Amino acid sequence: MSAGRDTRLDALRGFFLVVMAGVHVPTPLSRWLHEPFGYLSAAEGFVFLGACLAGYVFAKVRERHGAAMMRARIFARVRRIYAVHLGLVLAAVFAAWLLAPLLRPLANHFSVFLAHPLASLVLIPLLLHQPPLFDILPLYIVFLALTPAWLGLAARHGWARVLAVSAAFWAFAQVLPLAPLLAELRHSLPVDLGSFNLLGWQLLWVLGLALGETTTRDPPWLRRHRGWLLAPALVVVAAGLLCRHRFGLQPAMLPNFAFWTDKWRLGPLRLANSIAWAIFLWSWSPRPGRRWLAPTALLGRNSLAVFAAHIPLAIAATTLLHLYAPGPAAALALGLGVIAGMYVFAWLLERRDDAGRSAR
């Protein structure tokens, strides 16, 4: 990472947004965008890159302005993301409450809320009720709020200890039977923590923080080991690609295959595949021309706002698909329309920002 904005990271984040939007709307495009690069999805890349940037940016703030300023800026960002999430969810559930009698697919999407609307409204601000597709921003909010603690512990004790504790929590998440506990709780309250297991996914965030913060110091050992990490990472990346597309390890060959590749707990093979991709890209460090990166970099520069905007677009498109069951061509056009809507939204955001800078 350089002192300025790295367009490659923006482009990667934008690419992950396009993939997520393509997967969230069930069209012929979804099959091609669902985990094409091995046992990892766009969500892993989005979360890991967000952590890398947080580690890099806020470590710089701490270095220049102190820990108090770092915490103030982090929590200011947490409050902004929380406000966006809360406004988005409340608007969505209110629309579902009004339109559910007319739109059965929309009622199905918000079925838990519609069954317990008052209790859900109490739980939504506490992040304890997260309808489908509304669970990544709460994950981001929780991890970002914990970032000052993680960075502070790393400054005092080193990243090795922080990562060891984080890995222990991840291992605990692999064996903790959380689903039955939540099922019991739902008998009395409409608690829905979303699909992501925070105990498992926190390791990916902490790994990203460690890479981002360490890069600010650019220690010699990091530069020295960069080259020889490329080959083993490439081997794991290639193995993940081959196995995912049925040219290697098959589900029948490994007992409890779903456990090893589970997305929501961040299973062991999925974690290894994600880390290998991160090491491979970091070691290789390709530098394509800016004009090739520009299309997805536009989305990446406004990633959280664009991600929030794509959720109602994806839900509306999915509702239309279930209502009218159009042919493949029309379904594909609708899916591409959601992606085009994301670009329009990002372009409008950039125009607003440019106008604000010109006015000053």
NURO-514553 format. One record per atom (N, C-alpha, C, CB): x, y, z; residue in three letters. Coordinates in steps of 0.05 Angstrom, whole numbers, plus 5000, padded with zeros to 4 digits. Each point is the difference from the previous one (the first is absolute). Glycine has a CB too. Layout:
NURO-514553
XYZALA
...
END
This chain:
NURO-514553
501749765000MET
498350245000MET
501850255000MET
496349755024MET
502850444962SER
501550244999SER
498750205018SER
501449904954SER
500050335048ALA
498950215017ALA
497450114988ALA
504650125015ALA
495149874958GLY
497650104988GLY
498049774997GLY
502650354976GLY
495249715010ARG
497949804997ARG
500949804979ARG
496450335012ARG
503449414994ASP
500849794982ASP
497549924983ASP
503649835032ASP
496550244943THR
497749944982THR
499549704998THR
501050424974THR
501149425029ARG
499649714998ARG
498249905021ARG
504549964980ARG
495750145045LEU
498349925021LEU
497150094996LEU
503950025031LEU
495750224959ASP
497450094993ASP
498749834978ASP
501350475013ASP
500349464967ALA
499049834979ALA
499249725010ALA
503050254968ALA
498649645050LEU
499349745011LEU
497450025016LEU
504949885002LEU
494950325015ARG
497550035015ARG
497650034981ARG
502650215038ARG
497749954942GLY
497950034980GLY
499349744986GLY
501450474994GLY
500749374999PHE
499549744988PHE
498449825018PHE
504350054974PHE
496449955052PHE
498549835019PHE
497150105002PHE
504249915026PHE
495350354972LEU
497250105001LEU
498549904975LEU
501550405026LEU
499749604951VAL
498749904976VAL
499349715003VAL
502450344972VAL
499549505039VAL
499549715003VAL
497749965020VAL
504949904990VAL
495250255033MET
497849965019MET
497350074989MET
503350115036MET
496650114949ALA
497450074988ALA
499149794980ALA
501250495006ALA
500749404978GLY
499349804981GLY
499049745013GLY
503350194970GLY
497749755054VAL
499249765014VAL
497450045015VAL
504849875005VAL
494750375005HIS
497650055017HIS
497550014983HIS
502850255031HIS
497449794943VAL
497649994983VAL
500149744984VAL
499850514997VAL
498349315007PRO
500249744987PRO
499450004970PRO
498649815043PRO
503650224941THR
499850004971THR
502049804989THR
498550495000THR
501649474973PRO
502049834989PRO
502950095006PRO
496849904964PRO
503550365042LEU
502650115008LEU
501049895027LEU
499050414973LEU
499149535044SER
500649925028SER
501849755000SER
495750205016SER
503649614967ARG
501549755000ARG
502950044993ARG
495949764987ARG
504750434996TRP
502850054992TRP
501550175020TRP
498549974953TRP
500050185063LEU
501350185019LEU
500249875028LEU
498450394974LEU
500349385030HIS
500149885026HIS
502649855005HIS
495049954998HIS
506850175017GLU
502649885007GLU
501549894976GLU
498049885044GLU
502650294936PRO
501549914977PRO
503049965006PRO
496750234971PRO
504349885051PHE
502950005005PHE
500849815022PHE
500150474985PHE
498249335020GLY
500749805021GLY
498050015023GLY
504850044987GLY
496049865035TYR
498249995024TYR
500250265015TYR
500649505003TYR
498550714984LEU
499750275012LEU
498150164984LEU
504749985019LEU
494050214994SER
498050164986SER
500950295001SER
496349685012SER
502150494976ALA
500650295000ALA
499950115028ALA
498150044954ALA
500349845064ALA
499850105027ALA
502749995015ALA
495249855001ALA
506349934995GLU
502649985013GLU
501950224990GLU
499449505004GLU
500650554970GLY
501750214989GLY
499250275010GLY
500849724960GLY
496650335041PHE
498950265009PHE
500850065029PHE
496149954967PHE
503549855050VAL
500650035029VAL
503150035004VAL
495849735012VAL
505750094975PHE
502950015003PHE
501250274991PHE
500149504994PHE
499050594983LEU
501150254989LEU
499250245018LEU
499849814954LEU
497750185056GLY
499150215019GLY
501850015025GLY
495349944983GLY
505549825026ALA
501749995024ALA
502850104993ALA
497449615018ALA
503750314959CYS
502650104992CYS
500150314999CYS
500749574973CYS
497350545015LEU
499950294997LEU
499650135028LEU
498149964954LEU
500349925063ALA
499650115027ALA
502649995015ALA
495249855000ALA
506249934999GLY
502649975014GLY
502050214990GLY
499149525006GLY
501050514968TYR
501950194988TYR
499450295007TYR
500749674963TYR
496750415032VAL
499250285003VAL
500150085030VAL
497149964959VAL
501849875058PHE
499850095028PHE
502649965015PHE
495249874999PHE
506649964992ALA
502649995012ALA
501650264993ALA
500049494996ALA
499650614980LYS
501250254992LYS
498950235017LYS
500649834954LYS
496850175051VAL
498850215017VAL
501249995028VAL
495749974973VAL
504649795038ARG
501149975027ARG
502950105001ARG
497049615008ARG
504550334970GLU
502850084999GLU
500250314999GLU
501249574977GLU
497150565009ARG
500250294996ARG
498650165021ARG
500349914951ARG
497449985059HIS
498350175017HIS
499449875028HIS
498050194959HIS
502949565045GLY
499649885026GLY
497649815000GLY
502050395021GLY
498049445000ALA
497949795002ALA
497350125004ALA
503449695019ALA
496450534996ALA
497350125005ALA
498750094974ALA
501650145045ALA
500049994937MET
498950084974MET
499249764983MET
502850425003MET
498949374999MET
499349764985MET
497349885008MET
504949904995MET
494750085032ARG
497549895010ARG
497750194992ARG
502449785039ARG
498050484962ALA
497850184993ALA
499249974971ALA
501750335034ALA
500349644948ARG
499349974972ARG
498749734994ARG
503850304988ARG
497149495026ILE
498849744995ILE
497150005009ILE
504549785006ILE
495050335018PHE
497249995010PHE
498250204985PHE
501849875044PHE
499350344944ALA
498550174983ALA
499149844975ALA
502550415017ALA
499349434972ARG
499349844977ARG
498049785008ARG
504550094980ARG
495849795043VAL
498149805010VAL
497250125001VAL
503749775026VAL
496150474985ARG
497450135003ARG
498750064973ARG
501650215042ARG
500149874938ARG
498950054973ARG
498949744988ARG
503250384994ARG
498449405008ILE
499149754988ILE
497649895014ILE
504749904987ILE
495250135040TYR
497749915015TYR
497550164992TYR
503049885039TYR
497350384957ALA
497750164992ALA
498949924972ALA
501850385027ALA
500149564955VAL
499249914973VAL
498649735003VAL
503950244979VAL
497249575036HIS
498849745003HIS
497250025012HIS
504649805005HIS
495250365017LEU
497450025014LEU
497950124982LEU
502450045043LEU
498350184942GLY
498150124982GLY
499249814978GLY
502050445011GLY
499949414979LEU
499549814978LEU
498149785009LEU
504550104980LEU
496049785043VAL
498449785010VAL
497250105006VAL
504149775018VAL
495750454996LEU
497350105008LEU
498350074976LEU
502050175043LEU
499349954937ALA
498550064975ALA
499149754986ALA
502750424995ALA
499149375005ALA
499349754986ALA
497849855014ALA
504749984985ALA
495450015042VAL
497949845014VAL
497350164999VAL
503549795030VAL
496650474970PHE
497550164998PHE
498849954972PHE
501850355032PHE
499949654947ALA
499049944973ALA
498849724999ALA
503450324980ALA
498049495032ALA
499049725000ALA
497349985015ALA
504849834998ALA
495050315024TRP
497550005015TRP
497650114983TRP
502650065043TRP
498050154941LEU
497950114984LEU
499349834975LEU
501550455015LEU
500649444973LEU
499749864974LEU
499749705002LEU
502550374980LEU
498049515043ALA
500049715002ALA
497349884992ALA
503350045037ALA
494450084969PRO
497549874991PRO
499849984970PRO
497850185041PRO
503650004945LEU
499950004970LEU
502249844988LEU
497850445002LEU
504549535012LEU
502449884988LEU
500949775018LEU
501450444979LEU
497849325014ARG
500749775016ARG
503049955002ARG
495749804986ARG
505950234992PRO
502949965003PRO
501250205021PRO
500249844953PRO
498850405048LEU
501150205019LEU
499249915028LEU
499750374966LEU
497949535037ALA
499149905027ALA
501849775009ALA
495350144990ALA
505449684991ASN
501749785007ASN
502850105009ASN
497549714967ASN
503550495020HIS
502750105006HIS
500050125029HIS
500850104951HIS
497150035057PHE
499950125027PHE
498049855018PHE
501150454979PHE
498849295018SER
498049845014SER
500350025030SER
499849694961SER
502650305049VAL
500450015029VAL
499150275011VAL
503949684997VAL
496850544990PHE
499150265009PHE
497050024999PHE
504350204983PHE
494449714996LEU
497150034997LEU
498649835021LEU
500650094951LEU
500649695058ALA
498849835020ALA
500250135028ALA
501049604973ALA
501150565032HIS
500450135026HIS
501050294996HIS
501249555021HIS
497150624968PRO
501050274992PRO
500850175024PRO
497049974961PRO
501550035061LEU
500750185022LEU
502649915014LEU
495150095006LEU
505249654999ALA
502449905013ALA
502450044981ALA
497349665026ALA
502350304948SER
502250044981SER
500950305000SER
498249624972SER
499950565030LEU
500750295000LEU
501750075024LEU
495850104975LEU
503849765047VAL
501650045024VAL
502849894996VAL
495949995029VAL
504349784957LEU
502649874997LEU
501750114977LEU
497849595017LEU
500950544964ILE
501550104977ILE
502250215008ILE
495949924971ILE
503550275046PRO
502150195007PRO
502249875016PRO
496650365001PRO
502949425012LEU
502049855015LEU
501749814983LEU
497050045040LEU
502349964933LEU
501349824981LEU
499449715006LEU
503750344994LEU
494149615019LEU
499249725007LEU
497849894982LEU
501350105047LEU
497850074934HIS
498249904980HIS
501050104973HIS
496049995032HIS
505049834951GLN
501250074975GLN
498749844978GLN
504450115022GLN
493850014963PRO
498749854977PRO
502149924980PRO
495850255007PRO
503649554976PRO
501849914979PRO
501150244984PRO
497649564997PRO
505050434997LEU
501650204985LEU
500750255017LEU
497749854959LEU
501250175066PHE
500650235017PHE
502049925022PHE
495450194990PHE
506349615005ASP
501749915022ASP
503050074996ASP
496849635006ASP
504050464971ILE
502850074996ILE
500750275014ILE
500049754956ILE
498250455042LEU
500650255013LEU
500149975031LEU
497750244962LEU
500549615051PRO
500449965029PRO
502749865006PRO
495149975005PRO
505749844979LEU
502649875004LEU
502250214998LEU
498349574981LEU
501550614999TYR
502050214997TYR
500050195023TYR
499549964951TYR
498150115059ILE
499850185023ILE
501349895025ILE
495750174981ILE
503749575025VAL
501149885024VAL
503149984998VAL
495849735006VAL
505250184971PHE
502949974997PHE
501450275001PHE
499349584973PHE
499550625014LEU
501350275000LEU
500050115028LEU
498550084953LEU
499349875063ALA
499950105027ALA
502149875018ALA
495150094994ALA
505749664999LEU
502049865016LEU
502850064990LEU
496749645008LEU
503650504970THR
502650054988THR
501950165018THR
497849994956THR
501350225059PRO
501950135018PRO
501249815021PRO
497450424993PRO
500949405017ALA
501049815020ALA
502149814987ALA
495650025025ALA
503849884951TRP
501949824987TRP
502750144994TRP
496149754980TRP
503750505009LEU
502450144994LEU
501650075026LEU
497750194959LEU
500849885062GLY
501450065025GLY
501449765012GLY
496650355008GLY
502149424991LEU
501249755010LEU
502449924984LEU
495649855016LEU
504250194957ALA
502349944983ALA
502450185006ALA
496949844964ALA
502550425042ALA
502250195006ALA
501449925026ALA
497550364976ALA
501049535043ARG
501249935026ARG
501249725000ARG
496750305021ARG
502149514965HIS
500849725003HIS
501049874974HIS
496749975037HIS
502950174941GLY
500849894974GLY
497849854986GLY
504649975017GLY
495550024957TRP
497949874985TRP
499949705004TRP
500450364966TRP
501949515040ALA
500049715004ALA
498049925021ALA
504849984986ALA
495250165037ARG
498249925022ARG
497150074992ARG
503750085033ARG
495950154955VAL
497250074992VAL
498949794980VAL
501050495008VAL
500649444973LEU
499149804980LEU
499649735013LEU
502450254965LEU
499249675054ALA
499649755014ALA
497449995014ALA
504949965006ALA
494450255009VAL
497450015013VAL
497750004980VAL
502150255039VAL
498249904940SER
498050014979SER
499649734987SER
501150484992SER
501049385003ALA
499949734989ALA
498649815019ALA
504150084974ALA
496349955052ALA
498749835020ALA
496950054999ALA
504250015029ALA
495050244969PHE
497150064997PHE
498949884975PHE
500650425026PHE
500949604952TRP
499149884974TRP
499749695004TRP
502450374974TRP
499549505038ALA
499849715005ALA
497649935017ALA
505049964996ALA
494450215024PHE
497749965017PHE
497450014983PHE
502550195040PHE
497550004941ALA
497650034983ALA
499549764983ALA
500850495000ALA
501349364993GLN
499749774983GLN
498549775014GLN
504250134976GLN
496049865050VAL
498849775015VAL
497650085017VAL
504549795000VAL
495150485004LEU
497850095017LEU
497349974986LEU
503150325023LEU
495149524988PRO
497449964986PRO
498150245004PRO
500549515007PRO
500150714979LEU
498650255004LEU
497149994989LEU
504450244997LEU
495249614980ALA
497450004987ALA
497849895019ALA
502349944956ALA
498149845058PRO
497949905019PRO
499450215022PRO
501549534990PRO
500650605020LEU
499650205021LEU
498250234990LEU
504449885020LEU
496250214955LEU
498450224989LEU
497149914994LEU
504250204980LEU
495649545011ALA
497349904995ALA
498349995025ALA
501949724963ALA
499350215060GLU
498650005025GLU
499250295008GLU
502549595014GLU
499350604981LEU
499450285007LEU
497850114984LEU
504750055013LEU
495149864962ARG
497950114982ARG
497249925008ARG
503349984963ARG
496449825055HIS
497449935009HIS
498750235016HIS
501449525002HIS
500350655010SER
498950225016SER
500550274988SER
500749715039SER
501550324945LEU
500750254988LEU
500849964970LEU
501550185046LEU
497950024937PRO
500849974971PRO
502950084996PRO
495250094987PRO
506649785028VAL
502950074998VAL
501049874974VAL
500650025050VAL
500750154934ASP
501249904975ASP
502750154997ASP
495449904978ASP
506849965026LEU
502650124999LEU
501249994972LEU
500749885048LEU
497750044932GLY
501049984973GLY
501449744996GLY
500550494998GLY
500649484978SER
501349754992SER
502949985010SER
497149994960SER
504250235045PHE
502949995006PHE
500549955030PHE
500850324962PHE
500949495044ASN
500849955027ASN
502350195007ASN
498649514997ASN
500950685021LEU
501950205005LEU
502649895013LEU
496350335006LEU
503449465010LEU
502449885013LEU
501849884979LEU
497349905041LEU
501649994937GLY
501749904979GLY
501150214982GLY
497349595001GLY
501150614992TRP
500850204981TRP
501950215012TRP
495749924976TRP
504350105050GLN
501850205012GLN
502949954994GLN
496750065036GLN
504049684959LEU
502849944994LEU
500850134973LEU
499749565026LEU
498550434955LEU
500750124974LEU
500450305003LEU
497349654976LEU
501050485041TRP
500450295004TRP
502650065014TRP
495050055003TRP
505749795018VAL
502550055015VAL
502449954982VAL
497749865043VAL
502249944939LEU
502149964981LEU
500450244982LEU
499149505001LEU
498650614989GLY
500250244984GLY
501150245015GLY
496149824974GLY
503050215051LEU
501150225016LEU
503049975003LEU
495650035024LEU
505349734982ALA
502949955004ALA
501650074975ALA
498949645033ALA
500150284943LEU
501450064976LEU
500050304995LEU
498749554981LEU
499050585022GLY
499950294995GLY
501750165019GLY
495449934983GLY
504550005043GLU
501650155019GLU
503049954996GLU
496249985032GLU
504549774962THR
502849944997THR
501250134975THR
499249565022THR
499150474957THR
501050134976THR
500750295004THR
497149694974THR
501750445046THR
500650285005THR
502950035009THR
495250095012THR
505849705001ARG
502850015010ARG
502049884980ARG
498249975047ARG
500749874934ASP
501649874979ASP
502649885011ASP
498250334967ASP
501549485052PRO
502449885012PRO
501649844980PRO
497649985044PRO
505150014960PRO
501749864981PRO
499349714996PRO
503550315012PRO
495749555010TRP
499449724997TRP
497649954982TRP
501849925046TRP
496350284953LEU
497749974982LEU
500950024971LEU
497050205035LEU
504849984959ARG
501050024972ARG
501649754993ARG
500050505003ARG
501649415016ARG
501849774995ARG
498549744994ARG
503350225030ARG
494449744982HIS
498649754997HIS
497850014978HIS
500949915048HIS
498850334940ARG
497950034980ARG
500349814977ARG
499750485013ARG
502749494977GLY
500449844976GLY
499449705003GLY
503450334987GLY
497749565035TRP
499749715003TRP
497349915009TRP
504849985010TRP
493550214998LEU
497249935007LEU
498349964975LEU
500550265042LEU
500449854935LEU
498349994976LEU
499549724990LEU
501950444988LEU
500149395011ALA
499649734989ALA
498149835017ALA
504650034981ALA
495849945045PRO
498149845016PRO
497250114999PRO
503749865029PRO
496050404971ALA
497350124998ALA
498749934974ALA
501550385030ALA
500149634948LEU
498949934974LEU
499149714999LEU
503050344979LEU
498549485034VAL
499249725001VAL
497349965014VAL
504949875001VAL
494750275021VAL
497449985014VAL
497850124984VAL
502450015044VAL
498150224944VAL
498050134983VAL
499249824977VAL
501950455012VAL
500049434974ALA
499549824978ALA
498449755010ALA
504250164976ALA
496649735047ALA
498549775011ALA
497150075006ALA
504449835019ALA
495250414992GLY
497350095006GLY
498350024975GLY
501750245040GLY
499549884940LEU
498550034974LEU
499349734988LEU
502550434992LEU
499449395008LEU
499549734988LEU
497949855016LEU
504749994983LEU
495650015043CYS
498149855016CYS
497250124999CYS
503749875030CYS
496150394970ARG
497450134999ARG
498549934975ARG
501750375028ARG
499849604950HIS
498749944975HIS
500349704992HIS
501050474986HIS
499349375035ARG
499849714997ARG
502349874984ARG
495150055004ARG
507350074998PHE
502349884987PHE
502049905021PHE
499450304960PHE
499749675064GLY
501849915021GLY
498449875023GLY
503350364988GLY
497149745036LEU
498649895023LEU
497050034996LEU
503950115030LEU
494649674974GLN
497150004997GLN
498749975028GLN
500449814953GLN
497150285049PRO
498749985026PRO
500049725012PRO
497250374986PRO
502549434996ALA
499949725010ALA
502749905011ALA
496449924967ALA
505850225026MET
502749915008MET
500750095028MET
501350024952MET
497450175059LEU
500750125026LEU
497649985019LEU
503450314978LEU
496949545044PRO
497849985019PRO
499150285009PRO
501649545015PRO
495850504987ASN
498950265009ASN
501150234984ASN
499649815046ASN
500250174928PHE
501150204981PHE
498850285006PHE
500749644966PHE
496750365040ALA
498750265005ALA
501350155024ALA
495749814982ALA
505250045038PHE
501350125023PHE
502550154991PHE
498249645031PHE
503450234952TRP
502650114992TRP
499750254982TRP
501949545004TRP
495950474981THR
499650224981THR
497750195007THR
501949694965THR
497150295060ASP
497750165008ASP
500650304998ASP
498549625030ASP
499750524957LYS
500550294996LYS
499350165026LYS
499049954952LYS
498949975061TRP
499050175022TRP
501749985025TRP
495449944981TRP
505949845024ARG
501949985022ARG
502950064991ARG
497049675022ARG
503450364952LEU
502650034988LEU
501749755005LEU
499850505006LEU
499249284982GLY
501349745004GLY
502949994993GLY
495649804991GLY
505950005019PRO
502949994997PRO
501050024971PRO
500149725041PRO
498750134941LEU
501050014972LEU
499350284988LEU
499449504995LEU
498450615012ARG
499250264990ARG
501950225011ARG
495249854997ARG
505550135028LEU
501950195012LEU
502749974986LEU
497649985044LEU
503449774953ALA
502649964987ALA
500050114971ALA
500749605028ALA
497150364958ASN
499850104972ASN
500050304999ASN
497449594988ASN
501250545032SER
499950295001SER
502750125006SER
495249975015SER
506249915004ILE
502750095008ILE
501949974976ILE
499149885049ILE
500749894937ALA
501849964978ALA
499650214978ALA
499949515010ALA
497650564984TRP
499450204980TRP
501250275009TRP
495849764986TRP
503950315040ALA
501050255010ALA
503150014997ALA
496150035032ALA
505249754976ILE
502949994998ILE
500950014971ILE
500249735042ILE
498450124941PHE
500749994971PHE
499950284988PHE
498349534997PHE
499550615007LEU
499850274988LEU
501950205012LEU
495249904991LEU
505350085036TRP
501950175013TRP
502849954990TRP
497050025041TRP
503749734956SER
502849934991SER
500450074971SER
500149635034SER
497950314949TRP
500250064972TRP
499950304994TRP
497949554990TRP
500250585024SER
499650294997SER
499950104971SER
502450045044SER
495749864941PRO
499850094972PRO
499250294998PRO
498749544986PRO
502150594992ARG
499550294997ARG
498850054972ARG
503850115032ARG
493649814965PRO
498750074974PRO
499550304997PRO
497849545000PRO
501950544976GLY
499550294995GLY
497550105012GLY
502449954958GLY
497650305049ARG
497650125014ARG
497549984983ARG
503150315023ARG
497149704951ARG
497549994984ARG
498749735002ARG
502050344968ARG
499549455037TRP
498849745004TRP
498749985027TRP
503449804970TRP
497650355050LEU
498949985027LEU
497750205004LEU
504549865015LEU
495350344968ALA
498150225005ALA
497149915004ALA
503050284973ALA
495949535010PRO
497249935003PRO
499249905028PRO
500049894952PRO
501649925059THR
499349905026THR
501050185023THR
500049534981THR
502150625013ALA
501150195020ALA
497950215008ALA
504749924983ALA
493650164998LEU
497950195005LEU
498249895023LEU
500150164952LEU
499249585046LEU
498449885021LEU
501549985026LEU
497449754965LEU
505250175033GLY
501649955024GLY
500550255016GLY
502149634976GLY
498150605011ARG
500550255014ARG
497650075018ARG
502950164963ARG
494849735031ASN
497550065015ASN
498849745009ASN
499250424973ASN
502549395036SER
499249725003SER
497749965020SER
504649884989SER
495550235035LEU
497949955019LEU
497450134992LEU
503549985036LEU
496650264953ALA
497550134991ALA
498849844977ALA
501850455014ALA
499849464967VAL
499049854978VAL
498949735009VAL
503350234969VAL
498149645050PHE
499049755011PHE
497350045012PHE
504749845008PHE
495050375008ALA
497450055013ALA
497850054978ALA
502450205040ALA
498349944939ALA
498150064979ALA
499249764985ALA
501950454996ALA
499949365001HIS
499349764983HIS
498049815014HIS
504650044980HIS
495249985047ILE
498249825014ILE
497150034992ILE
503250005038ILE
495650254963PRO
497350024991PRO
499649944970PRO
499350345036PRO
502849734948LEU
499849934972LEU
499949704995LEU
502550424990LEU
499149435025ALA
500149714997ALA
497449885010ALA
504950005006ALA
494050105016ILE
497549895011ILE
497750064980ILE
501650065047ILE
498350184942ALA
497950074981ALA
500249834975ALA
500050475017ALA
502549494973ALA
500349834976ALA
499249715005ALA
503750314985ALA
497149595038THR
499449725007THR
496949965003THR
504549955023THR
494250264989THR
497149995002THR
498749984973THR
500350265043THR
500649914938LEU
498950004973LEU
500549734986LEU
500750494997LEU
501649405007LEU
500649744987LEU
498249785011LEU
504850144994LEU
494749865032HIS
498249795011HIS
497150054993HIS
503249955038HIS
496150304958LEU
497250064993LEU
499349924972LEU
500150385032LEU
501749694949TYR
499449974972TYR
501549784986TYR
499050485000TYR
503049405013ALA
501649784988ALA
500650054971ALA
497849695032ALA
503750524961PRO
500650064972PRO
502049804989PRO
499150485008PRO
501349534966GLY
502049824988GLY
502850085007GLY
496849924962GLY
505249915030PRO
502850055007PRO
501050274991PRO
500749524998PRO
498550574978ALA
501050254990ALA
499050245016ALA
500249804954ALA
497250205053ALA
498850215015ALA
501150005029ALA
495849984972ALA
504649785039ALA
501249985027ALA
502850115001ALA
497249605009ALA
504450334970LEU
502750104998LEU
500050314998LEU
501449574978LEU
496850535006ALA
499850304997ALA
499450135026ALA
498549944953ALA
499749935063LEU
499350115026LEU
502550005019LEU
495249854994LEU
506349935006GLY
502449985016GLY
502050214993GLY
499249515006GLY
501250524968LEU
501950204990LEU
499050295006LEU
501549684964LEU
495950355037GLY
498850265008GLY
500750075028GLY
496349934968GLY
503849885050VAL
500850055028VAL
502950105001VAL
496749655017VAL
505050224968ILE
502850084999ILE
500350284988ILE
501449524996ILE
497050534983ALA
500150274987ALA
499050215020ALA
499249794955ALA
498850145062GLY
499050195020GLY
502150065020GLY
495549824994GLY
506249995013MET
502250055018MET
502050204988MET
499549545019MET
501050444955TYR
501850194987TYR
498850284999TYR
501849624972TYR
495650395023VAL
498750274999VAL
500250135028VAL
496949844964VAL
502650005057PHE
500250115027PHE
502850095007PHE
496349705013PHE
505750144980ALA
502850085005ALA
500750254984ALA
501249525009ALA
497950504967TRP
500650244983TRP
498750255012TRP
500349714959TRP
497350265051LEU
498750235013LEU
501450085026LEU
495649854981LEU
505449965034LEU
501550065024LEU
502650164993LEU
498149595022LEU
503250324957GLU
502550134992GLU
499450284989GLU
502149564989GLU
495850484997ARG
499250264990ARG
499550195024ARG
498149804958ARG
500450105062ARG
499550165023ARG
502550085015ARG
495649775005ARG
506350044997ASP
502550065014ASP
501750204984ASP
499949545021ASP
500150434952ASP
501550194984ASP
498850285002ASP
501249624968ASP
496250395032ALA
498750265003ALA
500650135026ALA
496349844970ALA
503850005051GLY
500750105027GLY
502850115001GLY
496849685020GLY
505150174967ARG
502850105000ARG
500250254983ARG
501649535006ARG
496950494972SER
500250244983SER
498850245015SER
499649724959SER
498350245057ALA
498850225015ALA
501950115021ALA
495549804992ALA
506250035018ARG
502050095020ARG
502350154987ARG
498749625030ARG
END
